[in-house]
Amino acid sequence: MMMKIKSLSFFVLSALSVSAFADTTIDKMFSEGTVKGELRLFDFTRDFDGATNKKHDTSLGGLFYYNTAKVSGISFGTSFASANPIWVNDSDSVYGLVARDANGGHDNVNRLQEYFVQGEWWSTKFKVGAQELRTPMMNPHDIRAIPRTFRGFTVENNSVNNLTLSALYITDSMGWSDNSFVSVKDAVQSELARAGIVANVADNPVYALGAKYQLPIERVKTEVSLWHYRMEDVFNQSYAKIKLSTDLGAANVYFTPSYLTQKSTGEETGGPLDTYQYGFHLGAKFVGADITYLYAKTGDDTVLTPWGDEKVVIQQVYQSARGNEEVNALKLAYDFEKLGINGLEAYAYYGQYDVPEDKGSDFSEMNYSISYKFSGALSGLGLKARYANIDFDQGENFNDVRFYINYKFMLGH
C-alpha cells in the first residue's frame, strides 16, 4: 500500500510536468535556479563530575541547497549535508555532532538531505520526495551539526487569507547523525530503546493534518495552530498552540499557551502510552530586553518525540518531557542593538525540573549564551558560545560547552 501511494504521487506530478513543459524550456528552470548554503564548524563538549566518560566532537561541514526556478508551477530541489570529525581524541566518547562507527569511534556523516519535485497550483504546494519539514512534532530540530529530514508527500494550501492548511504522508526520516533514511518505525524503536524499552513497532507511515490561522485583529496579534499526527497501531498525538501579543506603551507583551496529547492506538506495538503536556510562555520585550517565564506540566508517561518536537521548555541540554514532571523556567535575553552594537545578542536561562521521588531525580539547568552576527563585508558569518550547568539532586552533574562558527551564503536569483 505504501509503495502504491508513493508511485501514484510521482505519477501524478510527472504527468502534470509533461504538459507543463510542452510550451516552455527546461533551460529557464536551471539557469534561474538558486544555491544557498551554510558552512559549519562546531565544537561540543560534555564533562561529567563522576565516572561517565567525557563526550567531545569537533565537526566541520555544512549544508548546501539547490532549487530550480519554477516553470509552469514545477520545480525541483536537492540538498547535501556533511559533518566530518576533526581534531579527534580517541579517548573521548562521541557527542552526537558526527556518527558513531562500529567500534564506538567518531565517523563522518555525508548524505543527500533533500531531493524532491514540487508543484504549485491553485494556491497549493505539492511536494514529494526527501524534504525538511517545519511542523510542531516533525521538524529539523537543528541542535546538532545536521538537522533532521524526512521523506514522503506533503501538501500546503493558502487559498484563504491568513490561513495555512497542511497535510503530510511521511514514511522515512533521518536523525542528526544518520547516513541514510530509516523508516518511521525504526525511528520510534530507536527512541524507545534510548529509554530502555525494546519494542517491535508496526511498520506504518505517519499521517498528519495541520492548520495555522492569523486572526484579523489589530490590537492583539493572535495566531492559532492545530495539528494531529497518526501512526496506526503505534500512537496518535494532537497539538494546539496560541500566540498572543500586544503593545503596552513601549513594551510588547506576549502569552503563548500550548497543549499536547499522546495516546497509543490499535495494537499498541510501541507499548502503552497515555500522556499530555501543557504549559505557556509569558513575557515582555522592552528596549532590547526580553524576559520570559515558562511553565510546563507533563502527564503520567514521558513524551515520545522521535522526529523533533515543540515542547514547552527546551533548554541547551534538557527539555520538559518526563512523566509527572513540572518545570518552571526563566529566560532573560538582550539584543545589544539598542546600545549601538548590531548583531550582538546574549541570554541567561534557568530551569527547575521536578518529579515525584519515585519517578527520578529533581535537577536544575542553567544556560548562558552569547552570539554575534557580522555585517558588511563579513555578512553571513556568525559566532556563538554556549555554556550549561546541570545539577541533579541525586545523580551525576555535568557541564556542557558548545562553540559555533557558521557562514551562510546565497547565489543565483
Buried (B, 14 or more C-beta within 10 A) or exposed (E): EEEEBBEEBBEBBEEBBEEBBEEEEEEEBEEEBBEBBBBBBBBBBBBBEEEEEBBBBBBBBBBBBBBBBBBBBBBBBBBBBBBBBEEBEEEBBBBBBBBBEEEEBBBBBEBBBBBBBBBBEEEBBBBBBBBBBEBBBBBBBEBBBBBBBBBBBBBBBEEEEEEBBBBBBBBBBBBBBBEEBBBBBBBBBBBBEEEEEEBEBBBBBBBBBBBBBBEEEEEEBBBBBBBBBBBBBBBBBBBBBBBBBBEEEEEBBBBBBBBBBBBBBEEBBBBEBEBBBBBBBBBBBBEEEBBBEBBBBBBEBBBBBBBBBBBBBBBBBBBBBBBBBBBBBBBBBBBBEEEEEEBBBBBEBBBBBBBEEEBBEBBBBBBBBBBBBBEEEEEBBBBBBBBBBBEBEEEEBBBBBBBBBBBBBEEEE
